[in-house]
Amino acid sequence: MVSTKNIATSVILLIGSVLFFGLSGADIWVQSHFYNPLTHQWMVDSNDKVLKFIFYDGIKRLLIVIAVLFLIGLIIGWQKSWMKPYRRGFIIVILSSIFVPLIVGSLKAVTNMPCPKNIEIFGGAYPHTCVWEKYNTQTCHLEKQKCWPAGHASGGFALLALVFLFRSRKAKITAAATAMLIGWSMGSYKMLIGDHFLSHTVITMILAWLIILLIVRGVNKVTISAKT
């Protein structure tokens, strides 16, 4: 079961992370290690086709395939005896694979935050601002940006929902570790090519977990109502 305390803790962590990264210089300090100001190049070339396939196009397609397989499995096995213990978990995983990227993507569309490669410190045209700040009069005319939080990594962190599919502690830990590995691999790649700050990925990770907890609570309520 997901308690109100679990959800409240996630909300506090989310707010705390937004404030910490917004008020500190942690993002710039971390990102500066991936950028060469002399050559104006990032540690990893975004045009590298092999890395782009592995950490961007390829992994995105794989995550879509996984979600589709879960959906097909749920439909085919809905009335099967082997599915009954896992039905709730399958639903949570499928809903998480949909709503985590959808909500993160919707936030990106409205926050108007630039990528590292677009800010003045790293050769771009945009000032470095907090998510709650607006651009100054000199830059407010610039094209709207969509870089906060990290949308690409959201698909990886959505796999944290697998924790609610398995029953044994070992399997849950393995599922969580795998999801974190995939999510951070996707997020780190985007940091190394100048597309995201550390905070973008951290916020996405916490937000993904919060969304999953809310989905679990919703599914549990529906399940309990259906039994009564």
C-alpha positions as CSV (number, residue, x, y, z in Angstrom):
1,M,0.0,0.0,0.0
2,V,1.1,3.6,-0.7
3,S,0.6,5.8,2.4
4,T,0.0,9.5,2.5
5,K,3.4,9.8,4.1
6,N,5.1,8.3,1.1
7,I,3.4,10.7,-1.2
8,A,4.0,13.7,1.1
9,T,7.7,12.8,1.4
10,S,8.0,12.7,-2.4
11,V,6.3,16.1,-2.7
12,I,8.7,17.6,-0.1
13,L,11.7,16.1,-2.0
14,L,10.4,17.5,-5.2
15,I,9.9,21.0,-3.8
16,G,13.2,20.9,-2.0
17,S,15.1,19.8,-5.1
18,V,13.5,22.6,-7.2
19,L,14.5,25.2,-4.6
20,F,18.0,23.8,-4.1
21,F,18.9,23.7,-7.7
22,G,17.2,27.0,-8.4
23,L,19.0,28.9,-5.6
24,S,22.4,27.2,-5.8
25,G,25.0,27.1,-8.5
26,A,25.1,23.3,-8.5
27,D,23.8,23.0,-12.0
28,I,26.3,25.3,-13.6
29,W,29.2,23.8,-11.6
30,V,28.3,20.3,-12.7
31,Q,27.6,21.2,-16.3
32,S,30.8,23.2,-16.6
33,H,32.7,19.9,-16.3
34,F,31.1,18.7,-19.6
35,Y,31.8,21.8,-21.7
36,N,35.1,23.1,-23.2
37,P,34.9,26.9,-23.5
38,L,37.9,27.0,-25.8
39,T,36.5,24.8,-28.4
40,H,32.8,25.4,-27.5
41,Q,32.2,21.7,-27.6
42,W,30.5,19.3,-25.2
43,M,32.0,16.2,-23.8
44,V,29.9,14.0,-26.1
45,D,29.0,14.9,-29.7
46,S,25.3,14.9,-30.2
47,N,25.9,13.9,-33.8
48,D,27.6,10.6,-32.9
49,K,25.2,8.2,-34.5
50,V,26.2,5.2,-32.4
51,L,25.7,6.9,-29.0
52,K,22.6,8.6,-30.2
53,F,21.1,5.2,-31.2
54,I,22.1,3.6,-27.9
55,F,21.1,6.3,-25.5
56,Y,18.4,8.1,-27.4
57,D,16.6,6.6,-30.4
58,G,17.3,2.9,-29.5
59,I,16.3,3.1,-25.9
60,K,13.2,5.1,-26.6
61,R,12.0,2.4,-29.1
62,L,12.9,-0.3,-26.6
63,L,10.8,1.3,-23.9
64,I,7.8,1.7,-26.2
65,V,8.2,-2.0,-27.2
66,I,8.2,-3.0,-23.5
67,A,5.1,-1.0,-22.8
68,V,3.3,-2.5,-25.7
69,L,4.3,-6.0,-24.7
70,F,2.9,-5.4,-21.2
71,L,-0.3,-4.2,-22.7
72,I,-0.6,-7.2,-25.0
73,G,0.2,-9.5,-22.1
74,L,-2.5,-7.9,-20.0
75,I,-5.1,-8.2,-22.7
76,I,-4.2,-11.8,-23.6
77,G,-3.8,-13.0,-20.1
78,W,-6.6,-11.0,-18.4
79,Q,-8.7,-14.1,-17.5
80,K,-5.7,-16.5,-17.1
81,S,-5.0,-17.8,-13.7
82,W,-1.3,-17.0,-13.9
83,M,-2.1,-13.3,-14.6
84,K,-4.3,-12.7,-11.6
85,P,-1.5,-12.2,-9.1
86,Y,0.2,-9.8,-11.5
87,R,-2.8,-8.0,-13.0
88,R,-2.6,-5.0,-10.7
89,G,1.2,-4.7,-11.4
90,F,0.7,-4.9,-15.1
91,I,-1.9,-2.1,-15.0
92,I,0.4,0.1,-12.9
93,V,3.4,-0.4,-15.2
94,I,1.2,0.4,-18.3
95,L,-0.3,3.5,-16.8
96,S,3.1,4.7,-15.6
97,S,4.6,4.2,-19.0
98,I,1.9,6.5,-20.4
99,F,1.4,9.2,-17.7
100,V,5.0,9.7,-16.5
101,P,6.3,10.8,-20.0
102,L,3.0,12.6,-20.7
103,I,3.0,14.7,-17.6
104,V,6.8,15.5,-17.8
105,G,6.4,16.4,-21.4
106,S,3.4,18.7,-20.6
107,L,5.5,20.5,-18.0
108,K,8.3,21.0,-20.5
109,A,5.9,22.7,-22.8
110,V,5.0,25.4,-20.3
111,T,8.0,26.0,-18.1
112,N,10.0,27.8,-20.8
113,M,13.4,26.8,-19.4
114,P,16.4,26.6,-21.8
115,C,18.9,23.8,-22.2
116,P,22.5,24.2,-21.0
117,K,23.7,24.7,-24.6
118,N,21.2,27.5,-25.1
119,I,22.3,29.7,-22.1
120,E,24.9,32.5,-22.3
121,I,27.4,30.8,-20.0
122,F,27.8,28.0,-22.6
123,G,27.6,30.1,-25.7
124,G,23.9,30.4,-26.1
125,A,21.5,33.4,-26.1
126,Y,19.4,32.8,-23.0
127,P,20.1,33.9,-19.4
128,H,20.4,31.3,-16.7
129,T,17.1,31.6,-14.7
130,C,15.2,29.7,-12.0
131,V,12.0,27.9,-13.1
132,W,9.9,30.5,-11.3
133,E,11.6,33.5,-12.9
134,K,10.8,35.2,-16.2
135,Y,13.2,36.4,-18.8
136,N,14.3,40.1,-18.7
137,T,13.1,42.6,-21.3
138,Q,16.1,42.0,-23.5
139,T,15.5,38.3,-23.9
140,C,11.8,37.9,-23.4
141,H,11.2,37.9,-27.2
142,L,13.3,34.8,-27.7
143,E,11.7,31.5,-28.8
144,K,10.0,29.5,-26.1
145,Q,12.2,26.8,-24.7
146,K,11.2,23.2,-23.6
147,C,14.1,21.8,-21.5
148,W,12.7,21.4,-17.9
149,P,12.3,18.8,-16.7
150,A,14.1,16.0,-18.6
151,G,11.6,14.4,-20.9
152,H,13.9,11.8,-22.4
153,A,14.8,10.2,-19.1
154,S,11.1,10.1,-18.0
155,G,10.6,6.9,-19.9
156,G,13.4,5.2,-18.1
157,F,12.3,6.4,-14.7
158,A,8.7,5.2,-15.5
159,L,10.1,1.7,-15.1
160,L,10.3,2.3,-11.4
161,A,6.7,1.1,-11.5
162,L,8.1,-2.4,-11.9
163,V,8.7,-2.3,-8.1
164,F,4.9,-2.8,-7.7
165,L,4.8,-5.7,-10.1
166,F,7.1,-8.1,-8.2
167,R,6.6,-9.5,-4.8
168,S,10.0,-10.5,-3.4
169,R,12.3,-7.9,-1.9
170,K,15.2,-9.1,-4.2
171,A,13.1,-8.7,-7.3
172,K,11.9,-5.2,-6.2
173,I,15.4,-4.1,-5.6
174,T,16.6,-5.4,-9.0
175,A,13.7,-3.7,-10.7
176,A,14.4,-0.4,-9.0
177,A,18.1,-0.6,-9.7
178,T,17.4,-1.4,-13.4
179,A,15.0,1.5,-13.8
180,M,17.5,3.9,-12.1
181,L,20.3,2.6,-14.4
182,I,18.2,3.1,-17.5
183,G,16.9,6.5,-16.4
184,W,20.2,7.9,-15.4
185,S,21.9,6.5,-18.5
186,M,19.4,8.4,-20.6
187,G,19.6,11.5,-18.5
188,S,23.4,11.5,-18.3
189,Y,23.7,11.2,-22.1
190,K,21.6,14.3,-22.5
191,M,23.7,16.2,-19.9
192,L,26.9,15.2,-21.7
193,I,25.7,16.6,-25.0
194,G,24.5,19.8,-23.4
195,D,20.7,19.2,-23.5
196,H,20.0,19.0,-19.8
197,F,21.3,20.1,-16.4
198,L,21.6,17.7,-13.5
199,S,18.5,19.2,-11.9
200,H,16.4,18.4,-14.9
201,T,17.1,14.7,-14.5
202,V,16.8,14.8,-10.7
203,I,13.4,16.5,-10.9
204,T,12.2,14.0,-13.5
205,M,13.2,11.1,-11.3
206,I,11.4,12.4,-8.2
207,L,8.4,13.5,-10.2
208,A,8.2,10.1,-11.9
209,W,8.2,8.3,-8.6
210,L,5.5,10.7,-7.3
211,I,3.3,10.1,-10.3
212,I,3.8,6.3,-9.9
213,L,2.7,6.5,-6.3
214,L,-0.4,8.4,-7.2
215,I,-1.2,5.8,-9.9
216,V,-0.7,3.0,-7.4
217,R,-3.0,4.7,-4.9
218,G,-5.6,5.2,-7.7
219,V,-5.4,1.6,-8.9
220,N,-5.7,0.3,-5.3
221,K,-8.8,2.4,-4.7
222,V,-10.4,1.1,-7.9
223,T,-9.5,-2.5,-7.0
224,I,-10.9,-2.2,-3.5
225,S,-14.1,-0.6,-4.8
226,A,-14.5,-3.4,-7.4
227,K,-14.3,-6.1,-4.7
228,T,-16.9,-4.4,-2.5
